[in-house]
Amino acid sequence: MSGGAKPGRIAAYAGLVVLGAVVGVAGALVHGAFFPGGLLLALAACAGLFYGGLRATGTQTGVMAPGAGWLLAVVLLSLGRPEGDQVFWGGLAELVYVIGGMVVAVMCATIPRVPHHGDRSGALGA
């Protein structure tokens, strides 16, 4: 019988999805309020969460989980409501936030893993 996913790891990924949604909502509310500082703050929060997920789990899934939560929150907020209420109105700041957040997620997911100091794999400097 193979091991499968451990309950602790599943809980960590679920928590990262929720944190991604929270950061997505917070960034959507802040990015336009204090332009350009709010936009930079929102993107820095995305970068911190995505990179933190990578470092905490040691896997690319640690970036994809909060990225999925962030993307879900941003997409749902961009749909608006029938009454006409919207968070995103299609300006430059909204586009930079959405595209910038996706770029930051891809950058964090493609960061090469740094070997631990105890590993002697024959790499340079070993």
C-alpha positions as CSV (number, residue, x, y, z in Angstrom):
1,M,0.0,0.0,0.0
2,S,1.4,3.4,-1.0
3,G,1.6,6.2,1.6
4,G,-0.5,8.8,-0.1
5,A,-0.9,12.3,1.2
6,K,-0.6,12.9,4.9
7,P,-3.4,14.7,6.7
8,G,-1.0,17.4,8.0
9,R,0.2,18.2,4.5
10,I,-3.4,18.4,3.2
11,A,-4.3,20.7,6.0
12,A,-1.3,22.9,5.2
13,Y,-2.3,23.2,1.5
14,A,-6.0,23.9,2.5
15,G,-4.8,26.6,4.8
16,L,-2.6,28.1,2.0
17,V,-5.7,28.1,-0.3
18,V,-7.6,30.1,2.4
19,L,-4.7,32.5,2.9
20,G,-4.4,33.0,-0.8
21,A,-8.1,34.0,-1.0
22,V,-7.6,36.4,2.0
23,V,-4.6,38.0,0.3
24,G,-6.5,38.2,-3.0
25,V,-9.5,40.0,-1.3
26,A,-7.2,42.3,0.7
27,G,-5.1,43.2,-2.3
28,A,-8.2,43.9,-4.4
29,L,-9.4,46.4,-1.7
30,V,-6.0,48.0,-1.1
31,H,-4.5,48.2,-4.6
32,G,-6.7,51.1,-5.8
33,A,-7.0,52.9,-2.5
34,F,-3.5,54.2,-2.1
35,F,-2.1,54.1,-5.7
36,P,0.7,53.3,-6.3
37,G,1.7,52.4,-2.7
38,G,-1.4,50.1,-2.3
39,L,-0.6,48.3,-5.5
40,L,3.0,47.7,-4.5
41,L,1.8,46.5,-1.0
42,A,-0.7,44.1,-2.6
43,L,1.9,42.6,-4.9
44,A,4.4,42.4,-2.1
45,A,1.8,40.5,0.0
46,C,1.3,38.1,-3.0
47,A,5.0,37.5,-3.3
48,G,5.4,37.0,0.4
49,L,2.6,34.4,0.5
50,F,3.7,32.5,-2.6
51,Y,7.3,32.4,-1.6
52,G,6.4,31.6,2.0
53,G,4.3,28.7,0.7
54,L,7.2,27.4,-1.3
55,R,9.6,27.6,1.6
56,A,7.1,26.2,4.1
57,T,6.2,23.1,2.1
58,G,9.3,22.7,-0.1
59,T,7.2,22.0,-3.1
60,Q,5.7,23.8,-6.1
61,T,2.3,22.8,-4.7
62,G,3.0,25.2,-1.9
63,V,2.9,28.0,-4.5
64,M,0.0,26.6,-6.5
65,A,-2.3,26.3,-3.4
66,P,-2.3,30.0,-2.4
67,G,-2.1,30.9,-6.1
68,A,-5.4,29.0,-6.7
69,G,-7.1,30.7,-3.7
70,W,-5.8,34.1,-4.8
71,L,-7.0,33.6,-8.4
72,L,-10.4,32.3,-7.3
73,A,-10.9,35.4,-5.1
74,V,-9.8,37.8,-7.8
75,V,-12.0,36.2,-10.4
76,L,-15.0,36.2,-8.2
77,L,-14.5,39.8,-7.3
78,S,-14.1,40.8,-10.9
79,L,-17.5,39.4,-11.9
80,G,-19.4,42.1,-10.0
81,R,-23.0,42.0,-9.0
82,P,-26.3,42.5,-10.9
83,E,-26.8,45.8,-9.0
84,G,-23.6,47.2,-10.6
85,D,-21.3,47.0,-7.6
86,Q,-17.8,46.1,-8.6
87,V,-14.3,45.9,-7.1
88,F,-12.5,46.0,-10.4
89,W,-13.4,48.7,-12.8
90,G,-10.9,47.9,-15.6
91,G,-8.3,50.5,-14.9
92,L,-4.5,50.3,-15.1
93,A,-4.1,49.4,-11.4
94,E,-6.5,46.5,-11.7
95,L,-4.7,45.1,-14.7
96,V,-1.3,45.4,-13.0
97,Y,-2.6,43.7,-9.9
98,V,-4.1,40.8,-11.7
99,I,-1.3,40.2,-14.2
100,G,1.4,41.1,-11.7
101,G,0.0,38.6,-9.2
102,M,0.0,35.9,-11.8
103,V,3.6,36.7,-12.8
104,V,4.7,36.6,-9.2
105,A,3.1,33.2,-8.7
106,V,4.9,31.8,-11.8
107,M,8.2,33.3,-10.7
108,C,7.9,31.7,-7.3
109,A,6.8,28.4,-8.8
110,T,9.9,28.3,-11.0
111,I,12.5,29.2,-8.4
112,P,15.0,26.4,-8.4
113,R,15.3,24.5,-5.1
114,V,18.5,25.2,-3.2
115,P,20.0,22.1,-1.8
116,H,20.3,21.8,2.0
117,H,23.7,22.3,3.6
118,G,23.8,18.7,4.7
119,D,23.3,17.3,1.2
120,R,26.5,16.5,-0.7
121,S,25.3,15.8,-4.2
122,G,28.5,16.7,-6.0
123,A,27.3,20.1,-7.0
124,L,29.6,23.1,-7.3
125,G,31.0,24.2,-3.9
126,A,30.4,20.8,-2.3
